[in-house]
């Protein structure tokens, strides 16, 4: 018998409620998780399919991963289209170095309920509470993973040598100090991160009013385009506040540089997220060219 309320039954911040059928946890192995990830990539608002290769290489081969449906958030998509057949969920992923990190996922209702239930009620409750208290997500794990010289995954080698050639955190701190002394206009990476967050939050707020007016006027196509832009900016700013959390100024600068380098890793004309970051840094007067990969740096110098 269940005596405690489900930890993620209600999201008090957004006033959303999780259906009773979704108040459960499923444990899956790595091949099943990759299969579910590829299915989610085909859904509206789903992740990029290219990320499946990174997960397949860096998840623990024999590890258990957990899927926990959560209440819907405003940027999860159109309620009328997604609430019945697609559930947003939180993932607890076991990485190949033993770390447990969280992530976001979209799950087909029928596919999720068809997964075998191998956890007791007590285990499900404890895992759901653990998911709510896990703050380190896959993005932050990947930033730290860049400094692991043992990884032989092609994209990790490219990022380690093309973007961040520092073998460890000590050298990363030294590079942050050298970069801070050469920046244009006295702007540090921390200033750039604060600038991105401020403009991002203002643009999200302004765009939400535009979406509201378009929905009231019955202009659905325009509101979907604005919603996609809001999601893009929210994804950019999602982990930026954590860069300013450390007490050490050098550590804050190192994390800020790593975040900027991550967002500028693919500075292509069709990469709207990278172009949005580049435009905001140009407005601030921040010299981001030293953070670009070698293949893009020559175009800016």
Backbone as CSV, one residue per row, in Angstrom:
resi,resn,N_x,N_y,N_z,CA_x,CA_y,CA_z,C_x,C_y,C_z
1,UNK,0.855,-1.194,0.000,0.000,0.000,0.000,0.886,1.237,0.000
2,UNK,0.422,2.241,-0.752,1.216,3.461,-0.913,0.773,4.507,0.099
3,UNK,1.695,4.984,0.947,1.351,5.931,1.995,1.823,7.348,1.710
4,UNK,2.773,7.530,0.804,3.351,8.841,0.562,2.929,9.361,-0.805
5,UNK,2.759,10.689,-0.935,2.440,11.250,-2.263,3.617,11.098,-3.208
6,UNK,3.309,10.926,-4.477,4.363,10.758,-5.475,5.197,12.034,-5.561
7,UNK,6.552,11.945,-5.527,7.397,13.149,-5.458,7.183,14.126,-6.603
8,UNK,6.872,13.621,-7.803,6.725,14.512,-8.957,5.281,14.590,-9.427
9,UNK,4.318,14.385,-8.535,2.914,14.378,-8.948,2.442,15.760,-9.389
10,UNK,2.926,16.805,-8.720,2.476,18.169,-9.002,3.699,19.074,-9.133
11,UNK,3.718,19.884,-10.163,4.731,20.923,-10.307,4.104,22.240,-9.847
12,UNK,4.430,22.644,-8.633,3.788,23.828,-8.055,4.208,25.116,-8.752
13,UNK,5.359,25.090,-9.395,5.820,26.293,-10.068,4.967,26.615,-11.281
14,UNK,4.577,25.586,-12.032,3.809,25.796,-13.259,2.357,25.344,-13.128
15,UNK,1.990,24.771,-11.989,0.612,24.371,-11.775,0.170,23.199,-12.615
16,UNK,1.089,22.321,-12.994,0.758,21.154,-13.810,0.743,19.902,-12.943
17,UNK,-0.029,18.924,-13.378,-0.218,17.689,-12.612,0.116,16.483,-13.494
18,UNK,0.731,15.496,-12.890,1.114,14.275,-13.595,-0.030,13.272,-13.537
19,UNK,-0.430,12.679,-14.673,-1.488,11.668,-14.630,-1.105,10.509,-13.714
20,UNK,-2.094,9.888,-13.102,-1.820,8.795,-12.176,-1.119,7.624,-12.860
21,UNK,-1.470,7.387,-14.132,-0.828,6.275,-14.837,0.656,6.502,-15.058
22,UNK,1.088,7.767,-15.009,2.496,8.090,-15.251,3.311,8.159,-13.968
23,UNK,2.705,7.929,-12.831,3.434,8.019,-11.560,4.116,6.682,-11.273
24,UNK,5.125,6.420,-12.060,5.862,5.170,-11.965,7.256,5.379,-12.531
25,UNK,8.138,4.438,-12.295,9.525,4.495,-12.746,9.831,3.195,-13.478
26,UNK,10.573,3.311,-14.575,11.014,2.135,-15.304,12.544,2.115,-15.361
27,UNK,13.107,0.945,-15.108,14.550,0.743,-15.241,14.824,0.069,-16.585
28,UNK,15.773,0.614,-17.334,16.096,0.069,-18.655,17.610,-0.090,-18.764
29,UNK,18.028,-0.983,-19.655,19.453,-1.134,-19.918,19.878,-0.160,-21.023
30,UNK,21.166,-0.145,-21.326,21.684,0.828,-22.285,21.129,0.642,-23.691
31,UNK,21.070,-0.564,-24.268,20.490,-0.702,-25.618,19.036,-0.230,-25.695
32,UNK,18.239,-0.534,-24.667,16.845,-0.091,-24.674,16.755,1.419,-24.586
33,UNK,17.620,2.036,-23.769,17.607,3.493,-23.649,17.961,4.153,-24.978
34,UNK,18.959,3.630,-25.686,19.332,4.195,-26.980,18.180,4.044,-27.969
35,UNK,17.495,2.926,-27.929,16.345,2.718,-28.810,15.240,3.727,-28.519
36,UNK,14.955,3.969,-27.232,13.949,4.957,-26.862,14.392,6.360,-27.256
37,UNK,15.684,6.622,-27.147,16.216,7.938,-27.509,16.018,8.197,-29.005
38,UNK,16.275,7.210,-29.835,16.098,7.374,-31.278,14.624,7.546,-31.632
39,UNK,13.744,6.871,-30.906,12.313,7.065,-31.141,11.893,8.485,-30.757
40,UNK,12.446,9.005,-29.656,12.101,10.359,-29.228,12.625,11.405,-30.198
41,UNK,13.725,11.108,-30.896,14.289,12.068,-31.848,13.335,12.343,-33.003
42,UNK,12.442,11.399,-33.287,11.477,11.586,-34.373,10.235,12.344,-33.917
43,UNK,10.086,12.612,-32.621,8.912,13.314,-32.110,9.098,14.818,-32.227
44,UNK,8.009,15.593,-32.290,8.142,17.059,-32.318,8.774,17.574,-31.029
45,UNK,9.819,18.365,-31.179,10.536,18.876,-30.015,11.484,17.881,-29.391
46,UNK,11.732,16.749,-30.060,12.609,15.725,-29.513,14.075,16.091,-29.654
47,UNK,14.977,15.296,-29.062,16.415,15.582,-29.123,16.976,15.291,-30.504
48,UNK,18.199,15.745,-30.731,18.887,15.464,-31.991,19.353,14.009,-32.014
49,UNK,19.151,13.366,-33.147,19.532,11.957,-33.256,21.039,11.749,-33.155
50,UNK,21.828,12.791,-33.482,23.286,12.651,-33.403,23.774,12.461,-31.971
51,UNK,22.974,12.895,-31.002,23.385,12.734,-29.608,23.346,11.280,-29.168
52,UNK,22.643,10.428,-29.905,22.578,9.017,-29.538,23.956,8.364,-29.614
53,UNK,24.789,8.788,-30.576,26.132,8.219,-30.684,26.963,8.559,-29.459
54,UNK,26.834,9.801,-28.980,27.587,10.188,-27.788,27.137,9.380,-26.578
55,UNK,25.821,9.221,-26.398,25.324,8.460,-25.261,25.740,6.998,-25.352
56,UNK,25.653,6.431,-26.531,25.997,5.023,-26.688,27.455,4.760,-26.339
57,UNK,28.312,5.740,-26.572,29.734,5.581,-26.297,30.058,5.827,-24.829
58,UNK,29.282,6.672,-24.148,29.664,7.121,-22.816,28.766,6.602,-21.697
59,UNK,27.661,5.941,-22.013,26.863,5.311,-20.969,27.534,4.021,-20.501
60,UNK,27.280,3.662,-19.260,27.816,2.410,-18.741,27.179,1.244,-19.490
61,UNK,27.962,0.387,-20.135,27.380,-0.703,-20.949,26.460,-1.618,-20.164
62,UNK,26.809,-1.904,-18.914,26.009,-2.807,-18.087,25.222,-2.061,-17.023
63,UNK,25.134,-0.735,-17.142,24.465,0.052,-16.119,22.957,0.082,-16.284
64,UNK,22.277,0.415,-15.190,20.830,0.600,-15.201,20.515,2.093,-15.274
65,UNK,19.566,2.439,-16.098,19.113,3.818,-16.264,17.628,3.875,-15.938
66,UNK,17.174,5.047,-15.485,15.812,5.150,-14.979,15.059,6.258,-15.717
67,UNK,13.801,5.985,-16.029,12.909,6.927,-16.700,11.786,7.277,-15.741
68,UNK,11.635,8.580,-15.456,10.637,9.053,-14.493,9.778,10.128,-15.161
69,UNK,8.539,9.822,-15.552,7.674,10.881,-16.110,7.486,12.015,-15.116
70,UNK,7.396,13.218,-15.630,7.245,14.416,-14.793,6.101,15.270,-15.330
71,UNK,5.596,16.220,-14.524,4.560,17.130,-15.019,5.065,17.972,-16.184
72,UNK,4.136,18.379,-16.999,4.495,19.130,-18.202,4.927,20.546,-17.844
73,UNK,5.943,21.036,-18.562,6.404,22.410,-18.440,5.919,23.212,-19.642
74,UNK,5.856,24.547,-19.530,5.301,25.347,-20.637,6.031,25.153,-21.953
75,UNK,7.337,24.878,-21.943,8.094,24.769,-23.192,8.153,23.325,-23.711
76,UNK,7.362,22.428,-23.137,7.343,21.050,-23.627,6.556,20.888,-24.904
77,UNK,5.778,21.892,-25.304,5.034,21.783,-26.547,3.558,22.011,-26.355
78,UNK,2.816,21.828,-27.422,1.384,22.048,-27.425,0.695,20.983,-26.577
79,UNK,-0.073,21.401,-25.571,-0.716,20.465,-24.654,-1.693,19.548,-25.392
80,UNK,-2.455,20.094,-26.317,-3.472,19.307,-26.986,-2.864,18.191,-27.834
81,UNK,-1.653,18.387,-28.329,-1.025,17.386,-29.179,-0.182,16.382,-28.390
82,UNK,0.388,16.814,-27.266,1.368,15.984,-26.585,0.866,15.336,-25.306
83,UNK,-0.167,15.894,-24.671,-0.525,15.438,-23.335,-1.073,14.015,-23.323
84,UNK,-1.668,13.553,-24.417,-2.299,12.247,-24.415,-1.324,11.117,-24.733
85,UNK,-0.516,11.286,-25.767,0.305,10.193,-26.257,1.782,10.315,-25.913
86,UNK,2.239,11.511,-25.544,3.657,11.743,-25.279,3.819,12.319,-23.878
87,UNK,4.684,11.717,-23.097,4.956,12.177,-21.737,6.373,12.733,-21.659
88,UNK,6.549,13.938,-21.128,7.914,14.387,-20.804,8.411,13.640,-19.578
89,UNK,9.701,13.405,-19.539,10.256,12.585,-18.456,11.640,13.074,-18.084
90,UNK,12.047,12.682,-16.897,13.413,12.895,-16.418,14.158,11.571,-16.524
91,UNK,15.409,11.655,-16.908,16.254,10.463,-17.012,17.334,10.506,-15.942
92,UNK,17.608,9.384,-15.344,18.785,9.211,-14.504,19.711,8.259,-15.235
93,UNK,20.856,8.757,-15.646,21.765,8.004,-16.505,23.038,7.644,-15.741
94,UNK,23.458,6.396,-15.881,24.717,5.938,-15.296,25.781,5.996,-16.378
95,UNK,26.777,6.875,-16.193,27.825,7.054,-17.181,28.924,6.003,-16.998
96,UNK,29.823,5.943,-17.981,30.843,4.885,-17.955,31.889,5.087,-16.867
97,UNK,31.945,6.277,-16.250,32.870,6.488,-15.128,32.179,6.330,-13.781
98,UNK,30.915,5.897,-13.783,30.185,5.666,-12.544,29.317,6.821,-12.100
99,UNK,29.428,7.993,-12.721,28.628,9.143,-12.322,27.161,8.932,-12.681
100,UNK,26.290,9.491,-11.838,24.852,9.471,-12.084,24.412,10.887,-12.411
101,UNK,23.900,11.104,-13.618,23.504,12.434,-14.073,22.056,12.377,-14.537
102,UNK,21.448,13.550,-14.635,20.054,13.625,-15.060,19.972,14.158,-16.487
103,UNK,18.846,13.921,-17.109,18.597,14.406,-18.458,17.105,14.534,-18.683
104,UNK,16.742,15.047,-19.850,15.342,15.209,-20.219,15.009,14.297,-21.394
105,UNK,13.764,13.845,-21.436,13.364,12.922,-22.497,11.888,13.095,-22.800
106,UNK,11.495,12.638,-23.979,10.092,12.507,-24.365,9.804,11.026,-24.573
107,UNK,8.697,10.554,-24.019,8.367,9.138,-24.070,6.993,8.938,-24.687
108,UNK,6.897,7.968,-25.589,5.590,7.548,-26.065,4.890,6.785,-24.940
109,UNK,3.657,7.181,-24.653,2.921,6.583,-23.540,2.833,5.070,-23.677
110,UNK,2.427,4.587,-24.848,2.272,3.147,-25.046,3.604,2.416,-24.934
111,UNK,4.662,3.043,-25.443,5.994,2.418,-25.394,6.505,2.348,-23.961
112,UNK,6.283,3.406,-23.193,6.765,3.434,-21.812,6.020,2.417,-20.952
113,UNK,4.693,2.358,-21.069,3.928,1.434,-20.241,4.183,-0.014,-20.618
114,UNK,4.682,-0.251,-21.846,4.984,-1.618,-22.266,6.309,-2.126,-21.697
115,UNK,7.124,-1.237,-21.142,8.392,-1.664,-20.554,8.124,-2.487,-19.299
116,UNK,8.886,-3.545,-19.064,8.650,-4.379,-17.876,8.951,-3.627,-16.592
117,UNK,8.141,-3.870,-15.582,8.327,-3.240,-14.277,9.161,-4.167,-13.407
118,UNK,10.379,-3.731,-13.095,11.303,-4.555,-12.311,11.616,-3.953,-10.952
119,UNK,10.979,-2.844,-10.598,11.266,-2.140,-9.350,10.079,-2.254,-8.400
120,UNK,10.366,-2.366,-7.122,9.307,-2.360,-6.116,8.793,-0.937,-5.913
121,UNK,7.686,-0.789,-5.220,7.125,0.537,-4.959,8.099,1.413,-4.166
122,UNK,8.776,0.816,-3.198,9.745,1.571,-2.404,10.906,2.053,-3.272
123,UNK,11.404,1.205,-4.141,12.502,1.595,-5.024,12.073,2.701,-5.980
124,UNK,10.868,2.610,-6.522,10.380,3.651,-7.421,10.297,4.997,-6.709
125,UNK,9.793,4.988,-5.494,9.658,6.240,-4.735,11.024,6.858,-4.467
126,UNK,11.989,6.055,-4.066,13.319,6.569,-3.745,14.017,7.097,-4.996
127,UNK,13.826,6.434,-6.137,14.455,6.897,-7.378,13.806,8.203,-7.844
128,UNK,12.475,8.312,-7.702,11.800,9.547,-8.092,12.273,10.727,-7.241
129,UNK,12.499,10.502,-5.953,13.034,11.566,-5.093,14.476,11.899,-5.474
130,UNK,15.245,10.883,-5.812,16.630,11.108,-6.223,16.699,11.933,-7.505
131,UNK,15.776,11.690,-8.427,15.762,12.458,-9.668,15.508,13.935,-9.407
132,UNK,14.673,14.242,-8.416,14.399,15.639,-8.111,15.539,16.354,-7.428
133,UNK,16.465,15.606,-6.827,17.586,16.226,-6.115,18.896,16.155,-6.884
134,UNK,18.900,15.579,-8.078,20.117,15.479,-8.896,20.217,16.709,-9.782
135,UNK,21.213,17.548,-9.542,21.364,18.807,-10.267,22.346,18.720,-11.429
136,UNK,23.229,17.763,-11.407,24.231,17.667,-12.469,23.637,16.944,-13.669
137,UNK,23.557,17.627,-14.802,22.954,17.031,-15.978,24.036,16.614,-16.975
138,UNK,23.585,16.074,-18.094,24.515,15.522,-19.077,25.392,16.611,-19.690
139,UNK,24.881,17.845,-19.774,25.686,18.934,-20.338,26.878,19.239,-19.442
140,UNK,26.661,19.366,-18.132,27.768,19.650,-17.217,28.747,18.478,-17.181
141,UNK,28.231,17.264,-17.246,29.126,16.101,-17.269,30.013,16.139,-18.505
142,UNK,29.446,16.544,-19.629,30.225,16.573,-20.870,31.303,17.652,-20.809
143,UNK,31.007,18.786,-20.159,32.035,19.822,-20.021,33.234,19.308,-19.238
144,UNK,32.979,18.584,-18.150,34.082,18.026,-17.376,34.766,16.880,-18.116
145,UNK,34.003,16.156,-18.914,34.549,15.003,-19.633,35.558,15.418,-20.700
146,UNK,35.507,16.668,-21.148,36.470,17.131,-22.143,37.910,16.998,-21.655
147,UNK,38.103,17.021,-20.353,39.451,16.990,-19.796,39.948,15.566,-19.559
148,UNK,39.191,14.571,-20.007,39.590,13.185,-19.806,40.390,12.714,-21.016
149,UNK,41.713,12.591,-20.900,42.528,12.192,-22.062,42.361,10.725,-22.439
150,UNK,41.681,9.946,-21.611,41.546,8.516,-21.896,40.431,8.226,-22.893
151,UNK,39.525,9.188,-23.132,38.399,8.944,-24.032,38.878,8.982,-25.476
152,UNK,38.509,7.957,-26.242,38.915,7.843,-27.636,37.757,8.092,-28.604
153,UNK,36.640,8.615,-28.094,35.518,8.913,-28.977,35.906,10.056,-29.911
154,UNK,35.651,9.958,-31.233,36.153,10.966,-32.189,35.764,12.397,-31.844
155,UNK,34.494,12.637,-31.506,34.089,14.018,-31.215,34.750,14.537,-29.949
156,UNK,34.996,13.653,-28.964,35.670,14.085,-27.733,37.125,14.440,-28.010
157,UNK,37.785,13.663,-28.862,39.165,13.984,-29.219,39.222,15.318,-29.955
158,UNK,38.269,15.538,-30.851,38.239,16.790,-31.602,38.016,17.974,-30.686
159,UNK,37.075,17.843,-29.730,36.822,18.936,-28.802,38.008,19.166,-27.887
160,UNK,38.658,18.070,-27.461,39.775,18.208,-26.523,40.969,18.898,-27.172
161,UNK,41.208,18.613,-28.448,42.379,19.190,-29.114,42.042,20.426,-29.936
162,UNK,40.796,20.519,-30.418,40.437,21.671,-31.240,39.878,22.831,-30.465
163,UNK,39.149,22.550,-29.378,38.528,23.604,-28.592,39.289,23.827,-27.284
164,UNK,39.516,22.752,-26.578,40.097,22.860,-25.238,41.313,21.943,-25.176
165,UNK,42.492,22.486,-25.479,43.689,21.656,-25.524,44.337,21.486,-24.165
166,UNK,43.625,21.904,-23.098,44.198,21.770,-21.761,43.976,20.351,-21.251
167,UNK,45.014,19.679,-20.728,44.858,18.305,-20.275,44.177,18.173,-18.934
168,UNK,44.136,19.238,-18.136,43.517,19.128,-16.829,42.986,20.494,-16.411
169,UNK,42.357,20.556,-15.233,41.728,21.786,-14.754,42.748,22.859,-14.388
170,UNK,43.928,22.449,-13.935,44.944,23.436,-13.567,45.345,24.254,-14.790
171,UNK,45.633,23.547,-15.878,45.988,24.250,-17.102,44.816,25.070,-17.625
172,UNK,43.587,24.570,-17.414,42.403,25.323,-17.841,42.316,26.651,-17.089
173,UNK,42.613,26.620,-15.786,42.608,27.867,-15.021,43.659,28.850,-15.511
174,UNK,44.848,28.343,-15.879,45.895,29.220,-16.396,45.466,29.846,-17.723
175,UNK,44.827,29.035,-18.576,44.356,29.579,-19.855,43.278,30.629,-19.645
176,UNK,42.436,30.420,-18.619,41.401,31.414,-18.328,42.020,32.739,-17.902
177,UNK,43.095,32.683,-17.097,43.750,33.924,-16.681,44.424,34.616,-17.867
178,UNK,45.072,33.824,-18.734,45.713,34.430,-19.895,44.673,35.052,-20.826
179,UNK,43.577,34.352,-20.999,42.529,34.889,-21.881,41.923,36.156,-21.287
180,UNK,41.771,36.198,-19.950,41.167,37.365,-19.307,42.035,38.601,-19.482
181,UNK,43.335,38.411,-19.578,44.218,39.559,-19.739,44.247,40.082,-21.169
182,UNK,43.706,39.295,-22.130,43.761,39.687,-23.532,42.396,40.085,-24.091
183,UNK,41.350,40.001,-23.289,40.013,40.235,-23.821,39.827,41.689,-24.186
184,UNK,38.914,41.922,-25.122,38.688,43.248,-25.664,37.730,44.005,-24.760
185,UNK,38.081,45.263,-24.465,37.190,46.118,-23.705,37.094,45.750,-22.244
186,UNK,37.993,44.920,-21.707,37.950,44.577,-20.302,36.808,43.648,-19.931
187,UNK,36.227,42.931,-20.888,35.100,42.044,-20.617,35.612,40.634,-20.332
188,UNK,35.145,40.046,-19.239,35.527,38.680,-18.908,34.459,37.720,-19.398
189,UNK,34.782,36.436,-19.330,33.796,35.428,-19.714,32.598,35.446,-18.778
190,UNK,32.833,35.790,-17.515,31.718,35.905,-16.577,30.772,37.030,-16.988
191,UNK,31.321,38.149,-17.438,30.474,39.235,-17.940,29.658,38.771,-19.137
192,UNK,30.288,37.993,-20.018,29.575,37.495,-21.200,28.441,36.562,-20.804
193,UNK,28.673,35.694,-19.818,27.621,34.781,-19.366,26.468,35.562,-18.740
194,UNK,26.797,36.551,-17.919,25.729,37.370,-17.321,24.934,38.102,-18.400
195,UNK,25.638,38.575,-19.424,24.977,39.282,-20.514,24.039,38.340,-21.279
196,UNK,24.486,37.121,-21.543,23.643,36.149,-22.236,22.394,35.826,-21.425
197,UNK,22.563,35.643,-20.111,21.407,35.323,-19.275,20.416,36.484,-19.239
198,UNK,20.913,37.704,-19.068,20.017,38.851,-18.972,19.219,39.039,-20.262
199,UNK,19.904,39.026,-21.401,19.206,39.212,-22.672,18.315,38.014,-22.999
200,UNK,18.778,36.816,-22.644,17.967,35.632,-22.907,16.665,35.644,-22.131
201,UNK,16.738,35.989,-20.831,15.519,36.019,-20.020,14.572,37.118,-20.496
202,UNK,15.122,38.267,-20.893,14.258,39.345,-21.389,13.587,38.957,-22.699
203,UNK,14.330,38.295,-23.582,13.740,37.903,-24.855,12.683,36.819,-24.663
204,UNK,12.923,35.895,-23.732,11.911,34.875,-23.450,10.632,35.520,-22.931
205,UNK,10.792,36.481,-22.034,9.608,37.138,-21.469,8.856,37.918,-22.539
206,UNK,9.579,38.654,-23.381,8.922,39.432,-24.427,8.249,38.523,-25.454
207,UNK,8.929,37.442,-25.813,8.356,36.536,-26.806,7.129,35.827,-26.270
208,UNK,7.100,35.540,-24.972,5.923,34.877,-24.404,4.682,35.750,-24.543
209,UNK,4.833,37.079,-24.437,3.691,37.971,-24.641,3.253,37.945,-26.105
210,UNK,4.211,37.862,-27.017,3.866,37.777,-28.440,3.101,36.496,-28.724
211,UNK,3.570,35.381,-28.136,2.886,34.095,-28.331,1.461,34.162,-27.800
212,UNK,1.304,34.796,-26.649,-0.040,34.904,-26.054,-0.986,35.669,-26.964
213,UNK,-0.520,36.771,-27.533,-1.376,37.554,-28.427,-1.704,36.764,-29.691
214,UNK,-0.725,36.028,-30.234,-0.978,35.254,-31.445,-1.959,34.115,-31.192
215,UNK,-1.848,33.478,-30.023,-2.787,32.405,-29.693,-4.198,32.953,-29.548
216,UNK,-4.323,34.094,-28.896,-5.642,34.705,-28.748,-6.228,35.124,-30.092
217,UNK,-5.345,35.498,-31.036,-5.811,35.903,-32.358,-6.007,34.716,-33.289
218,UNK,-5.677,33.500,-32.851,-5.852,32.315,-33.680,-4.767,32.101,-34.704
219,UNK,-3.589,32.720,-34.525,-2.477,32.555,-35.456,-1.531,31.486,-34.910
220,UNK,-1.866,30.235,-35.163,-1.110,29.136,-34.568,0.266,28.945,-35.147
221,UNK,0.437,29.154,-36.470,1.723,28.885,-37.101,2.813,29.828,-36.589
222,UNK,2.476,31.098,-36.435,3.476,32.044,-35.931,3.861,31.768,-34.495
223,UNK,2.898,31.352,-33.671,3.209,31.082,-32.267,4.132,29.878,-32.123
224,UNK,4.016,28.880,-33.017,4.914,27.720,-32.953,6.348,28.117,-33.273
225,UNK,6.528,29.033,-34.222,7.875,29.508,-34.538,8.476,30.262,-33.358
226,UNK,7.668,31.114,-32.725,8.169,31.844,-31.557,8.450,30.888,-30.394
227,UNK,7.634,29.852,-30.249,7.859,28.882,-29.179,9.169,28.128,-29.392
228,UNK,9.478,27.803,-30.641,10.745,27.135,-30.934,11.934,28.026,-30.575
229,UNK,11.804,29.330,-30.817,12.895,30.246,-30.456,13.036,30.362,-28.936
230,UNK,11.917,30.372,-28.224,11.976,30.418,-26.765,12.676,29.180,-26.220
231,UNK,12.367,28.020,-26.781,13.018,26.791,-26.338,14.510,26.826,-26.629
232,UNK,14.889,27.367,-27.779,16.304,27.454,-28.130,17.057,28.316,-27.113
233,UNK,16.494,29.490,-26.782,17.161,30.389,-25.830,17.192,29.761,-24.441
234,UNK,16.104,29.071,-24.055,16.078,28.418,-22.746,17.139,27.329,-22.660
235,UNK,17.351,26.593,-23.741,18.399,25.565,-23.742,19.784,26.187,-23.596
236,UNK,19.988,27.353,-24.217,21.286,28.018,-24.109,21.550,28.469,-22.677
237,UNK,20.540,29.060,-22.044,20.722,29.666,-20.720,20.531,28.679,-19.578
238,UNK,20.174,27.438,-19.894,19.790,26.494,-18.852,20.893,26.288,-17.814
239,UNK,22.125,26.099,-18.244,23.215,25.781,-17.324,24.133,26.959,-17.026
240,UNK,23.847,28.119,-17.596,24.729,29.265,-17.366,24.760,29.727,-15.908
241,UNK,23.645,29.739,-15.153,23.751,30.171,-13.746,24.734,29.348,-12.929
242,UNK,24.885,28.056,-13.248,25.826,27.233,-12.499,27.273,27.636,-12.693
243,UNK,27.579,28.341,-13.789,28.956,28.789,-14.009,29.375,29.845,-13.003
244,UNK,28.410,30.562,-12.431,28.718,31.643,-11.492,28.576,31.200,-10.041
245,UNK,28.380,29.910,-9.806,28.164,29.425,-8.447,29.451,29.296,-7.628
246,UNK,30.584,28.859,-8.195,31.790,28.683,-7.364,32.246,29.973,-6.695
247,UNK,32.863,29.814,-5.535,33.369,30.978,-4.792,34.616,31.543,-5.461
248,UNK,35.466,30.651,-5.983,36.709,31.089,-6.609,36.425,31.820,-7.917
249,UNK,37.019,32.991,-8.083,36.835,33.756,-9.309,37.449,33.032,-10.511
250,UNK,38.593,32.402,-10.287,39.221,31.666,-11.378,38.378,30.495,-11.846
251,UNK,37.745,29.796,-10.899,36.887,28.676,-11.276,35.645,29.157,-12.022
252,UNK,35.084,30.300,-11.581,33.939,30.868,-12.309,34.333,31.229,-13.730
253,UNK,35.513,31.812,-13.884,35.970,32.192,-15.218,36.206,30.957,-16.083
254,UNK,36.760,29.904,-15.498,37.010,28.678,-16.260,35.704,28.063,-16.743
255,UNK,34.736,27.993,-15.858,33.447,27.407,-16.247,32.744,28.265,-17.294
256,UNK,32.831,29.587,-17.141,32.189,30.463,-18.121,32.822,30.290,-19.501
257,UNK,34.147,30.181,-19.542,34.834,29.984,-20.824,34.420,28.655,-21.445
258,UNK,34.332,27.602,-20.627,33.936,26.299,-21.153,32.515,26.341,-21.721
259,UNK,31.602,27.052,-21.068,30.229,27.152,-21.570,30.182,27.917,-22.886
260,UNK,30.914,29.029,-22.966,30.941,29.787,-24.217,31.551,28.954,-25.335
261,UNK,32.623,28.220,-25.027,33.244,27.374,-26.036,32.263,26.288,-26.503
262,UNK,31.468,25.762,-25.589,30.498,24.732,-25.958,29.434,25.293,-26.903
263,UNK,28.914,26.480,-26.609,27.854,27.050,-27.441,28.376,27.532,-28.791
264,UNK,29.660,27.798,-28.896,30.233,28.264,-30.161,30.965,27.152,-30.912
265,UNK,30.755,25.898,-30.484,31.535,24.797,-31.060,31.210,24.582,-32.532
266,UNK,29.998,24.935,-32.965,29.599,24.776,-34.365,29.075,26.113,-34.867
267,UNK,29.967,27.036,-35.186,29.565,28.379,-35.605,29.270,28.361,-37.100
268,UNK,28.155,27.748,-37.462,27.738,27.647,-38.844,26.540,28.553,-39.089
269,UNK,26.324,28.995,-40.324,25.193,29.889,-40.598,23.838,29.293,-40.255
270,UNK,23.686,27.964,-40.341,22.395,27.356,-40.059,22.235,26.939,-38.601
271,UNK,23.242,27.175,-37.772,23.148,26.880,-36.342,22.596,28.113,-35.641
272,UNK,21.293,28.159,-35.439,20.657,29.354,-34.894,21.100,29.633,-33.465
273,UNK,21.313,28.589,-32.662,21.735,28.805,-31.283,23.108,29.475,-31.226
274,UNK,24.074,28.950,-32.000,25.411,29.541,-32.013,25.385,30.962,-32.562
275,UNK,24.562,31.210,-33.574,24.471,32.557,-34.137,23.837,33.531,-33.149
276,UNK,22.891,33.050,-32.338,22.297,33.918,-31.313,23.350,34.289,-30.270
277,UNK,24.148,33.312,-29.836,25.213,33.598,-28.868,26.232,34.553,-29.470
278,UNK,26.632,34.327,-30.719,27.618,35.194,-31.364,27.118,36.640,-31.447
279,UNK,25.852,36.826,-31.825,25.313,38.183,-31.939,25.289,38.887,-30.590
280,UNK,24.937,38.166,-29.528,24.907,38.792,-28.199,26.323,39.149,-27.727
281,UNK,27.307,38.300,-28.028,28.680,38.608,-27.632,29.234,39.781,-28.424
282,UNK,28.844,39.895,-29.695,29.255,41.064,-30.485,28.676,42.344,-29.902
283,UNK,27.436,42.296,-29.427,26.831,43.471,-28.810,27.591,43.888,-27.562
284,UNK,28.052,42.881,-26.798,28.789,43.181,-25.575,30.200,43.655,-25.865
285,UNK,30.762,43.267,-27.006,32.151,43.580,-27.312,33.119,42.563,-26.768
286,UNK,32.670,41.317,-26.649,33.524,40.252,-26.108,34.237,39.535,-27.256
287,UNK,35.519,39.338,-27.111,36.326,38.686,-28.140,36.245,37.170,-27.953
288,UNK,35.406,36.537,-28.741,35.191,35.105,-28.620,36.030,34.288,-29.601
289,UNK,36.813,34.943,-30.455,37.576,34.223,-31.472,38.524,33.191,-30.850
290,UNK,39.239,33.486,-29.740,40.114,32.452,-29.172,39.378,31.207,-28.704
291,UNK,38.069,31.272,-28.536,37.301,30.123,-28.073,36.811,29.234,-29.211
292,UNK,36.938,29.694,-30.446,36.422,28.951,-31.581,37.325,27.768,-31.908
293,UNK,36.765,26.708,-32.496,37.617,25.606,-32.962,38.509,26.066,-34.098
294,UNK,39.573,25.329,-34.335,40.547,25.728,-35.340,39.930,25.845,-36.727
295,UNK,38.950,24.984,-37.019,38.359,24.994,-38.361,37.515,26.246,-38.623
296,UNK,37.099,26.948,-37.557,36.283,28.158,-37.726,37.051,29.418,-37.350
297,UNK,38.169,29.257,-36.637,38.888,30.430,-36.157,39.471,31.259,-37.289
298,UNK,39.958,30.594,-38.334,40.617,31.324,-39.409,39.642,32.214,-40.162
299,UNK,38.337,31.902,-40.098,37.344,32.732,-40.781,37.082,34.025,-40.039
300,UNK,37.458,34.071,-38.752,37.152,35.250,-37.935,38.381,36.097,-37.647
301,UNK,39.554,35.553,-37.926,40.780,36.290,-37.596,41.273,37.047,-38.809
